[in-house]
Amino acid sequence: MPKEHPIEIFMPPNMLKAKVGGSVAGLDLGAIKRAEAAMDALKTDFAQWIADDVERLGKARDGFAATRSAETREALFRAAHDLKGQGATFEFPLIARMAASLSKLVDALQEPAALPLNLVDAHVDAIRIVFRDKIHDTSNRMAIVLAEELEARVVETLEIAARAA
């Protein structure tokens, strides 16, 4: 039977911890408080910023409905994509979810004529309703069912488009 070698365990140095410091004692709690206060001050602007973004989405939809082109499709995508990214920050996670669904639809269907306007309208209208009714709660049953239905219609539409291609 071969001779057993003793097991050696070693812990590699944590370079980040060494550079930052090993405890919270090195943190500037005053800086954290100031950052939190700055975020609270910005929250008063959130309502106007998301209102502007929802309005921009509506205008992009109207432009796309009037002229189905690569440019208007791109404007619609950009407006939806921005809401997708900013909705949660602006404390409207359901808007972010619905905008993500719309972004997925617009991104997947590159040909403007292939985009079903009724499904685009359903997304835009749902986003407007969530904003109008100030639905911040992700447990709002009506909004969740609506988001799920929009997502299901997007999946269905993309499957049909894939089969047709």
N, C-alpha and C positions, 0 to 999 in steps of 0.2 A: 504494500500500500504506500503511495507516495506521501512524502512528508508534507503536512499541512503548513501553509504560509499564513502568518497572522494577517488579519484584515486591517487595513489602514483606512480611516475615514478622515477626510480633510474638508474644511469649509473654505471655498474660494472667497477672497476678500470682496466685500460689497463696495465697489468703487463709488457708486452714486451716494451711498450712505456716508462714505468717508468725505466726499466733497461737499455734501449738503449739511451733514451733521447728523448725529444719531438720534436726536430726540426733538420733540416739539419745542423745547426750550429755546432753540435758535430761531423759531418763527417770530416774525413781527406781528403780533396780534393786532396792533394798531393798523397795520397795512391791510389786514384781512377785514377789519371793521370798516375801513374807508372804502374798500372794494365793494363790500356788501351795501354800503350806503349809496355808492355810485350806481349800482345795479337797481336799487330801489328807486333812485331818482329817474333812471332811464325807463322804468316800468310805466311811468306816467305817459311817456311817449309811445309805448308799445301799441296802445289802442289806435293812435293815428297812423302809425306805420302799417299795421295790418289792414286798417281801413283802406289805405292807399294801395296796398298790394291786392286786396280783393277787388277794388275798383279797376286796377290795371288788368287783372285777369278778365273781368267783364268786358273791358274795352278790347282786349286781345281776342276774346271770343267773338265779339261783334265784327272786328276786322276780318277774322277768319271766315265768318259766315258770309260776309259781303264779297270777299275775294279769296278764294281758296288757292293760295300760292305757297311756295316754299318760305317766303318771308313772313307771311301771316301765321303759318304753321309754326315757324321758329319763335315768333313773338308769343304765341299761345304756350308753347313748350316752356319758354323762359319764365313766363309769369307763373305757370303751374309749378315749375321746378323751384322757383324762389319761395313760393308759399310752402312747398314741401319741406324746404330747409329751415324756414323761419317760423312756421306755424307753432311748433312746440316752444321755441324761445319766446314767442309772443303769448304763450299760455293758451294756445288753441291747438292741442294735439290732434283733435279730430279733423281740423282743417288740414293739418300736415298729412294725415292719413289719406284724406280724399284727394288732396293735391298730388300725393305720390301715385295714386291710382290713375289720375288723369295724365301725369307725366309719363307713366309707363305706357299708356295707350298712345299718346302722341309720339313718343320716342320710337315705339315699335312699328308704327305705320308711317313710313317716311313719305309715301305718296299722299299729298293733301286730299285728293278725292277719295281716298280709302278711309279717311277718318269719318265715322258716323257722327254727324252733327247732333243728333238727338242724345247720344251718349256724352258728348262734350257738354251739351246744355245741362244734362242731368247732374254732372259733376259741378259745373259752375253754380247752378241753382242751389245744390246742397251746401256748397261752401258759403254761399251768401246767407243761407238760412242759419247755419251754425254760427256765423259771425253776427248776424242780426239778433239772434236769440241769446247771444253770449254764452254758448255752450262750451264750458271749459272742462266739464266733468267727463272723463273717459268711460264712465259707467252709465251714461245717458243711453238708455235702451233704444230709443227711437233713432238716435244718431248712429249708434253702433250697427243697427239693422240696415240703415241706409248705406253706411260705408261698406258693409259686407256685400250688399246687393250691387253696389257700383263696382266693387272689386270682382265679383262673380261675372258681371256683364263684360268687364274688360277681358278677363280670362277667356270667356266664351268667344268674344269678338276676335281675339288674337288667334285662338284655335281655328276658327273658321278661315281667317286670313292665311294661316299657315297651310291649311289643307288646299286652299285655292291656288297657292303659289306653286 
